[in-house]
């Protein structure tokens, strides 16, 4: 126990000096412009949150086939690169640090999003349960097409090119999205991966694509500038695995070879437990992964301080609290009241519920003046 370390303590993350250990989690907000291009409103949103030790920008598709929701940004066209430059320039002007999360949704898509109305791609032709939001409203998921072994190099190339584009757009690093039931998580888990080639069967084979993509991205960015996100206990997007302790224990240990900036763990939340998830304790990952560990999943200030003091993690990512409290580190420092988030404005729309949450100075001038 080290009570001198808390959320407001500085941290050296590779080449970056973080003023605090408060990370803004990647948050899908579905507010990109035409062509899935980031624009000025997105820049304003991220600038408001530039006091985070690190911003991990929202999940961003590495190719047109990687899209699964309306109005999510991409990083595969020159227009998108220029749009993201608006964001990174603005965040850096205000002293912030920002990574981009590289994303391919795999089967969590629909022909409405796919080039030429094709089927979504996945490790195996297994449809997720439920429905998804398209530009025309809610529609049932379709059975995806299983990727041919010969197509795997193209998927890796999409991530490598996305990493190159993120570098050109001025980010400080990138995060490979291997969590939450999307493509790389689908390959990792035996509930969605029933392949019989080198990318299926054993845990070593199922983790192969994650590791090959990470290697390609590190080849662009170099050591300590790439993170990976995993959700060992996750059930989101109808994802499951028969032995997640083994699967994610192996993945965490295998990632040590890349000298990453961090490993980002989305921990079990109430919905996962209700769904019957096998909870993988973060200690199981901590024992196997030797680098910086970020934890995420319903943390409060008190819980965040405690996990850092115990040495169970190095940084704590906050999602919902950053939506409604753009100045979250300032509020923690002042012990100021927190704004409640308006869940009806999480996805899609404009400024409402996006850039209009008040700061602590606007709400509590006397509190700010007293400190």
C-alpha positions as CSV (number, residue, x, y, z in Angstrom):
1,X,0.0,0.0,0.0
2,X,1.4,3.4,-1.0
3,X,-1.0,6.1,0.1
4,X,1.2,8.8,-1.6
5,X,0.0,7.6,-5.0
6,X,-3.5,8.6,-6.1
7,X,-5.4,9.7,-9.1
8,X,-3.8,13.2,-9.0
9,X,-0.2,11.8,-8.9
10,X,1.9,12.3,-12.1
11,X,3.0,9.3,-14.2
12,X,5.5,8.8,-16.9
13,X,4.0,6.9,-19.8
14,X,6.7,6.2,-22.3
15,X,7.6,9.5,-23.9
16,X,4.7,11.3,-22.2
17,X,4.7,13.0,-18.8
18,X,1.1,12.7,-17.5
19,X,0.1,15.3,-14.9
20,X,-2.3,12.9,-13.3
21,X,-3.4,9.2,-13.6
22,X,-6.9,10.0,-14.8
23,X,-7.5,8.6,-18.3
24,X,-10.4,9.5,-20.5
25,X,-11.8,6.2,-21.7
26,X,-12.6,5.7,-25.4
27,X,-16.3,6.7,-25.8
28,X,-18.4,6.1,-28.9
29,X,-20.6,9.2,-29.3
30,X,-21.7,8.9,-33.0
31,X,-21.1,12.5,-33.9
32,X,-18.7,12.4,-36.8
33,X,-19.7,14.3,-39.9
34,X,-20.4,13.3,-43.5
35,X,-18.0,10.6,-44.7
36,X,-17.3,9.7,-41.0
37,X,-15.0,12.7,-40.8
38,X,-14.3,14.4,-37.5
39,X,-15.1,18.1,-37.4
40,X,-14.9,21.2,-35.2
41,X,-17.6,20.1,-32.7
42,X,-15.5,17.0,-32.0
43,X,-12.4,19.1,-31.4
44,X,-14.3,21.3,-28.9
45,X,-15.4,18.2,-27.0
46,X,-11.9,16.8,-26.7
47,X,-10.4,20.2,-25.8
48,X,-12.8,20.5,-22.9
49,X,-11.3,17.3,-21.5
50,X,-7.7,18.0,-22.2
51,X,-6.8,18.1,-18.5
52,X,-7.0,14.3,-18.4
53,X,-3.7,12.6,-17.9
54,X,-4.4,10.9,-21.2
55,X,-7.3,11.0,-23.6
56,X,-8.0,7.8,-25.5
57,X,-10.2,9.0,-28.4
58,X,-13.2,7.1,-29.4
59,X,-13.2,3.8,-31.4
60,X,-12.3,4.7,-35.0
61,X,-12.8,2.2,-37.8
62,X,-9.7,1.3,-39.8
63,X,-11.6,0.6,-43.0
64,X,-15.1,1.0,-44.4
65,X,-15.9,-2.6,-43.6
66,X,-14.9,-2.0,-40.0
67,X,-18.0,0.2,-39.3
68,X,-20.9,-1.0,-37.3
69,X,-22.7,2.2,-36.1
70,X,-23.9,5.4,-37.7
71,X,-21.7,8.5,-37.6
72,X,-18.6,6.9,-36.1
73,X,-15.3,8.3,-37.2
74,X,-12.8,6.6,-39.5
75,X,-9.1,6.8,-40.0
76,X,-8.9,5.3,-43.5
77,X,-9.3,8.4,-45.8
78,X,-7.3,11.6,-46.2
79,X,-10.4,13.6,-45.2
80,X,-10.6,11.7,-42.0
81,X,-6.9,12.3,-41.3
82,X,-7.4,16.1,-41.8
83,X,-10.5,16.0,-39.5
84,X,-8.6,14.3,-36.8
85,X,-5.8,16.9,-37.2
86,X,-8.3,19.5,-36.0
87,X,-8.8,17.5,-32.9
88,X,-5.1,16.7,-32.1
89,X,-3.9,20.3,-32.9
90,X,-6.6,21.7,-30.5
91,X,-5.8,19.2,-27.7
92,X,-2.1,19.8,-27.9
93,X,-2.7,23.6,-27.9
94,X,-4.4,23.2,-24.6
95,X,-1.6,21.0,-23.2
96,X,-3.3,17.6,-23.6
97,X,-2.2,14.2,-24.7
98,X,-4.3,12.0,-27.0
99,X,-4.2,8.4,-28.3
100,X,-6.5,7.0,-31.0
101,X,-8.3,3.7,-30.6
102,X,-8.1,1.6,-33.8
103,X,-11.3,-0.5,-34.4
104,X,-12.9,-3.1,-36.6
105,X,-16.3,-4.3,-35.5
106,X,-16.2,-7.6,-37.3
107,X,-19.7,-9.3,-37.1
108,X,-21.2,-6.4,-35.1
109,X,-22.2,-4.7,-38.4
110,X,-24.8,-5.0,-41.1
111,X,-24.8,-4.9,-44.9
112,X,-26.2,-1.3,-44.7
113,X,-22.7,-0.2,-43.5
114,X,-20.7,-2.5,-45.8
115,X,-19.2,-1.6,-49.2
116,X,-21.6,-2.8,-51.9
117,X,-24.0,-4.1,-49.2
118,X,-21.8,-7.2,-48.5
119,X,-22.0,-9.3,-45.4
120,X,-19.9,-8.3,-42.4
121,X,-16.7,-10.2,-41.8
122,X,-15.9,-12.4,-38.8
123,X,-13.7,-15.3,-37.7
124,X,-16.7,-17.7,-38.2
125,X,-20.2,-17.5,-39.6
126,X,-22.0,-17.1,-36.3
127,X,-24.6,-14.3,-35.9
128,X,-24.8,-12.3,-32.7
129,X,-28.1,-12.2,-30.9
130,X,-30.2,-9.1,-31.0
131,X,-30.4,-6.0,-33.2
132,X,-28.3,-3.0,-34.1
133,X,-28.9,0.6,-35.0
134,X,-28.5,1.4,-38.7
135,X,-29.2,4.7,-40.6
136,X,-32.7,3.3,-41.2
137,X,-33.4,2.3,-37.6
138,X,-33.0,-1.0,-35.7
139,X,-32.4,-4.1,-37.7
140,X,-31.6,-7.7,-36.7
141,X,-27.9,-8.8,-36.9
142,X,-27.1,-11.0,-40.0
143,X,-24.9,-14.0,-40.1
144,X,-21.4,-12.8,-41.1
145,X,-19.1,-14.2,-43.6
146,X,-16.1,-16.1,-42.3
147,X,-12.8,-14.6,-43.3
148,X,-10.7,-16.7,-45.6
149,X,-7.2,-17.4,-44.4
150,X,-5.9,-15.6,-47.5
151,X,-7.8,-12.4,-46.4
152,X,-6.2,-12.1,-43.0
153,X,-3.1,-10.1,-44.3
154,X,-5.5,-7.5,-45.7
155,X,-7.1,-7.0,-42.2
156,X,-3.6,-6.6,-40.7
157,X,-2.8,-4.1,-43.4
158,X,-5.9,-2.1,-42.6
159,X,-4.7,-1.7,-39.0
160,X,-1.2,-0.9,-40.1
161,X,-2.5,1.8,-42.5
162,X,-4.8,3.1,-39.8
163,X,-1.8,3.4,-37.5
164,X,0.1,5.3,-40.2
165,X,-2.8,7.6,-40.7
166,X,-3.1,8.2,-36.9
167,X,0.6,9.2,-36.9
168,X,0.0,11.6,-39.8
169,X,-3.0,13.1,-37.9
170,X,-0.9,14.1,-35.0
171,X,-1.8,11.6,-32.3
172,X,0.6,10.8,-29.4
173,X,0.0,7.1,-29.8
174,X,-2.7,4.5,-30.6
175,X,-4.7,1.8,-28.9
176,X,-5.6,-1.5,-30.6
177,X,-9.2,-2.3,-29.7
178,X,-9.2,-6.0,-28.7
179,X,-12.2,-5.7,-26.4
180,X,-16.0,-5.5,-26.2
181,X,-17.0,-8.2,-28.7
182,X,-15.5,-6.6,-31.8
183,X,-13.3,-8.3,-34.4
184,X,-10.2,-9.1,-32.4
185,X,-12.2,-10.2,-29.4
186,X,-14.2,-12.4,-31.7
187,X,-11.0,-14.1,-32.8
188,X,-9.7,-14.5,-29.2
189,X,-12.8,-16.3,-27.9
190,X,-13.9,-19.8,-28.7
191,X,-17.6,-18.9,-28.6
192,X,-17.1,-16.9,-31.8
193,X,-14.0,-18.5,-33.3
194,X,-14.6,-22.0,-34.6
195,X,-11.9,-21.9,-37.3
196,X,-9.6,-24.8,-38.1
197,X,-6.7,-22.9,-39.7
198,X,-3.8,-21.2,-37.9
199,X,-6.2,-18.6,-36.4
200,X,-8.5,-21.0,-34.6
201,X,-8.5,-23.9,-32.2
202,X,-5.8,-23.4,-29.6
203,X,-5.5,-20.3,-27.5
204,X,-2.2,-19.6,-29.3
205,X,-4.0,-19.7,-32.6
206,X,-6.9,-17.6,-31.5
207,X,-4.6,-14.9,-30.1
208,X,-2.5,-14.9,-33.3
209,X,-4.4,-12.1,-35.1
210,X,-4.3,-9.8,-32.1
211,X,-0.6,-10.3,-31.8
212,X,0.1,-9.9,-35.5
213,X,-1.9,-6.7,-35.6
214,X,-0.1,-5.4,-32.5
215,X,3.2,-6.2,-34.1
216,X,2.2,-4.3,-37.3
217,X,1.1,-1.2,-35.3
218,X,4.2,-1.2,-33.2
219,X,6.2,-1.4,-36.4
220,X,4.6,2.0,-37.3
221,X,4.8,3.7,-33.9
222,X,7.6,2.0,-32.1
223,X,7.8,0.9,-28.5
224,X,5.8,2.6,-25.7
225,X,3.5,4.4,-28.1
226,X,0.9,1.6,-28.6
227,X,-1.7,0.3,-26.1
228,X,-4.0,-2.6,-26.3
229,X,-7.5,-2.9,-24.8
230,X,-9.0,-6.2,-23.6
231,X,-12.2,-7.1,-21.8
232,X,-11.5,-10.5,-20.2
233,X,-14.9,-10.6,-18.3
234,X,-16.9,-9.0,-21.0
235,X,-20.2,-10.3,-22.4
236,X,-21.1,-7.2,-24.5
237,X,-22.1,-8.0,-28.1
238,X,-23.0,-11.6,-27.2
239,X,-19.3,-12.6,-26.7
240,X,-18.3,-15.6,-24.7
241,X,-15.4,-17.9,-24.0
242,X,-15.2,-21.4,-22.3
243,X,-12.1,-20.5,-20.3
244,X,-11.4,-16.8,-20.2
245,X,-8.8,-17.2,-17.4
246,X,-6.6,-19.2,-19.8
247,X,-7.4,-17.1,-22.9
248,X,-6.7,-13.8,-21.4
249,X,-3.9,-14.9,-19.2
250,X,-2.1,-16.1,-22.3
251,X,-2.9,-12.9,-24.3
252,X,-1.7,-10.7,-21.5
253,X,1.6,-12.6,-21.1
254,X,2.1,-12.7,-24.9
255,X,1.7,-8.9,-25.2
256,X,4.8,-8.4,-23.0
257,X,7.0,-9.0,-26.1
258,X,6.0,-5.6,-27.6
259,X,7.1,-3.2,-24.9
260,X,3.7,-1.5,-25.1
261,X,2.7,1.9,-23.6
262,X,0.0,0.0,-21.6
263,X,-2.5,-2.7,-21.4
264,X,-6.0,-1.4,-20.8
265,X,-8.5,-3.7,-19.1
266,X,-12.2,-3.2,-19.2
267,X,-13.3,-5.0,-16.0
268,X,-16.5,-6.8,-15.2
269,X,-19.6,-4.6,-14.8
270,X,-23.0,-5.4,-13.4
271,X,-24.4,-6.3,-16.9
272,X,-21.6,-8.9,-17.4
273,X,-22.3,-10.5,-14.0
274,X,-26.1,-10.6,-14.7
275,X,-25.3,-12.3,-18.1
276,X,-23.3,-15.0,-16.2
277,X,-19.8,-13.9,-17.1
278,X,-16.8,-15.8,-15.7
279,X,-15.1,-12.9,-13.9
280,X,-11.4,-12.7,-14.6
281,X,-9.8,-10.8,-11.7
282,X,-7.5,-8.0,-12.8
283,X,-4.9,-9.5,-10.5
284,X,-4.8,-12.5,-12.9
285,X,-3.7,-10.1,-15.6
286,X,-1.5,-8.0,-13.4
287,X,0.5,-11.2,-12.5
288,X,1.2,-11.9,-16.1
289,X,1.5,-8.5,-17.8
290,X,4.7,-6.6,-16.8
291,X,4.0,-3.1,-18.1
292,X,1.7,-0.2,-17.3
293,X,-1.9,-1.3,-16.5
294,X,-5.0,0.8,-17.0
295,X,-8.2,-0.3,-15.4
296,X,-11.7,0.8,-16.4
297,X,-15.3,0.0,-15.4
298,X,-17.5,2.1,-13.1
299,X,-14.7,3.6,-11.0
300,X,-15.3,6.4,-8.5
301,X,-12.6,8.7,-7.2
302,X,-12.4,6.6,-4.0
303,X,-12.1,3.3,-5.8
304,X,-9.6,4.8,-8.2
305,X,-7.4,6.1,-5.4
306,X,-7.6,2.7,-3.7
307,X,-6.6,0.6,-6.7
308,X,-3.6,2.8,-7.3
309,X,-2.5,2.9,-3.7
310,X,-2.6,-0.9,-3.6
311,X,-0.5,-1.2,-6.7
312,X,-3.2,-3.1,-8.5
313,X,-3.1,-0.7,-11.5
314,X,-1.1,2.3,-12.6
315,X,-3.8,4.4,-14.3
316,X,-7.6,4.5,-14.1
317,X,-9.9,5.3,-17.0
318,X,-13.2,7.0,-16.6
319,X,-16.0,7.0,-19.2
320,X,-19.4,8.2,-18.1
321,X,-17.9,10.6,-15.5
322,X,-15.9,12.3,-18.3
323,X,-19.0,12.7,-20.5
324,X,-20.7,14.8,-17.9
325,X,-17.7,16.4,-16.2
326,X,-15.2,17.7,-18.8
327,X,-13.0,19.1,-16.1
328,X,-13.0,15.8,-14.1
329,X,-9.4,16.1,-12.7
330,X,-10.2,19.6,-11.5
331,X,-13.4,18.4,-9.7
332,X,-11.5,15.6,-8.1
333,X,-8.8,18.0,-6.9
334,X,-11.5,20.3,-5.4
335,X,-13.7,17.5,-4.0
336,X,-16.4,19.3,-6.1
337,X,-19.8,17.8,-6.8
338,X,-20.1,15.9,-10.1
339,X,-22.6,16.4,-12.9
340,X,-25.1,13.6,-13.6
341,X,-24.8,12.3,-17.2
342,X,-27.8,12.5,-19.5
343,X,-28.0,9.0,-21.0
344,X,-30.5,10.0,-23.7
345,X,-27.8,12.1,-25.4
346,X,-24.9,9.6,-25.3
347,X,-25.2,8.5,-28.9
348,X,-25.8,10.8,-31.8
349,X,-27.0,14.4,-32.0
350,X,-25.2,17.7,-31.6
351,X,-24.0,19.9,-28.8
352,X,-26.6,18.9,-26.3
353,X,-25.2,16.3,-23.9
354,X,-21.8,16.6,-25.7
355,X,-20.2,20.0,-25.3
356,X,-22.7,21.8,-23.0
357,X,-21.9,20.3,-19.6
358,X,-20.8,23.1,-17.2
359,X,-17.4,23.4,-15.6
360,X,-16.9,23.6,-11.8
361,X,-16.0,27.3,-12.2
362,X,-19.3,28.0,-13.8
363,X,-21.3,26.0,-11.2
364,X,-19.4,26.6,-8.0
365,X,-17.3,29.9,-8.2
366,X,-17.1,30.2,-4.5
367,X,-15.7,26.7,-4.1
368,X,-13.1,27.4,-6.8
369,X,-12.1,30.7,-5.2
370,X,-11.6,29.1,-1.8
371,X,-9.0,26.7,-3.1
